[in-house]
Amino acid sequence: MTKVLVIGAKGQLGQSFQYWAPHFPHFEFFFKDLPEFNLLDQAQLERYFKTTPTDIVINCAAYTAVDQAEDEPKMAQQLNAVAVDSLCQLSKIFGFKLIHFSTDYVFDGSAHSPYGEDDTLSPLGVYGKTKAEGEAVILAAGIDGWIIRTSWLFSPYGKNFVKTIFSLLQNKDEINVVADQTGSPTYAIDLAAATLKVLEQKPVFDGVKVYHYTNSGHTTWYGLALAIQQQINTPCQIRVVDTANYPTKAKRPKYSVLGCEKIKKEFNLNPQVWESALKDCLKKIG
Ligand SMILES: NC(=O)c1ccc[n+]([C@@H]2O[C@H](COP(=O)([O-])OP(=O)(O)OC[C@H]3O[C@@H](n4cnc5c(N)ncnc54)[C@H](OP(=O)(O)O)[C@@H]3O)[C@@H](O)[C@H]2O)c1
């Protein structure tokens, strides 16, 4: 049986892998997170891999607080780049393949058509910069693995835009939502399923490959908020604001749609449109 370690197992993507685990009986899963499994503790990781044979590591752990990262660049870098380097060194010693996730925020958003896997990275904020650094570390490490970039994750788990708006729509008379940033909302449960379906095909690993995976279609944060409201019918008024009138610590890309043709073609995937994924998520949120 293929032994799969999922790190960051309590985060929203990690929990999405846990959701699917019973449906993939050919994999033996090990789910780990803080405090007993700390990606920043190299000695602890070494002890783990010495005693637990591992074929594939799926790294869902990351520093994901986009605005907070502007105040804590060292912490973001430690987790998103330095710890990733440690994982690469361990991959060389213990021979596991590394599946790592990255973000649309490695791009600056000046494009007008979907970003390709090989487009130039030009992150605007600390989070994106540290994630880009993590990618560079993996590409230079001489290991086997994948970097899967995704965007605008939502799920019934953890903290995310859909859960926040779902709650605000029921508790506020009006809310302001940005309408001039465009991206592809992605259901973490779909991303986890796609990753496992691809691994089930026993792909040949030969160096590091970069893929994009998102749900189909794109919208703005405002469009996503409206779609949530259509499902739950509340009188709350959603007001359009521009990024300029909704200042945040971190700059975000104006347009960060990722082109997903490569992963779709190579592995015969057909991601559902974000609207139907949203319906499924809202049913689960209740
Ligand atoms: N969220 C998005 O919209 C989005 C968009 C594009 C790409 N991505 C990427 O997708 C991946 C998954 O994101 P996510 O939203 O699932 O993240 P998340 O919900 O923030 O989960 C990250 C998990 O990592 C854990 N963690 C933090 N520090 C750790 C450490 N030192 N050792 C081990 N685990 C640690 C966290 O624990 P604590 O909660 O206790 O800190 C949390 O359980 C990340 O690589 C992210 O960059 C996310």
The ligand as an ORCA input file, in Angstrom:
! r2SCAN-3c Opt
* xyz 0 1
  N      -6.475     29.474      1.577
  C      -6.412     29.884      0.316
  O      -7.248     30.643     -0.172
  C      -5.277     29.414     -0.569
  C      -5.193     29.900     -1.875
  C      -4.155     29.456     -2.694
  C      -3.246     28.544     -2.217
  N      -3.326     28.096     -0.935
  C      -2.315     27.140     -0.447
  O      -2.969     25.904     -0.161
  C      -2.324     25.259      0.933
  C      -3.359     24.909      2.003
  O      -3.966     26.109      2.491
  P      -5.092     26.096      3.617
  O      -6.036     27.192      3.316
  O      -5.601     24.711      3.812
  O      -4.217     26.520      4.890
  P      -4.647     26.565      6.416
  O      -6.116     26.303      6.561
  O      -4.074     27.816      6.978
  O      -3.912     25.300      7.038
  C      -2.527     25.275      7.281
  C      -2.293     24.223      8.353
  O      -0.876     24.165      8.604
  C      -0.701     24.116     10.016
  N       0.624     24.574     10.412
  C       1.010     25.846     10.698
  N       2.293     25.859     11.096
  C       2.727     24.563     11.064
  C       3.942     23.925     11.403
  N       5.001     24.626     11.838
  N       4.044     22.587     11.272
  C       2.985     21.859     10.856
  N       1.782     22.399     10.536
  C       1.664     23.745     10.642
  C      -1.776     25.042     10.531
  O      -1.953     24.859     11.921
  P      -2.478     26.128     12.817
  O      -3.821     26.475     12.263
  O      -2.509     25.562     14.203
  O      -1.463     27.216     12.612
  C      -2.971     24.575      9.690
  O      -3.578     23.436     10.246
  C      -1.232     26.216      1.400
  O      -0.011     25.845      0.799
  C      -1.658     27.568      0.844
  O      -0.569     28.432      0.629
  C      -4.332     28.497     -0.097
*
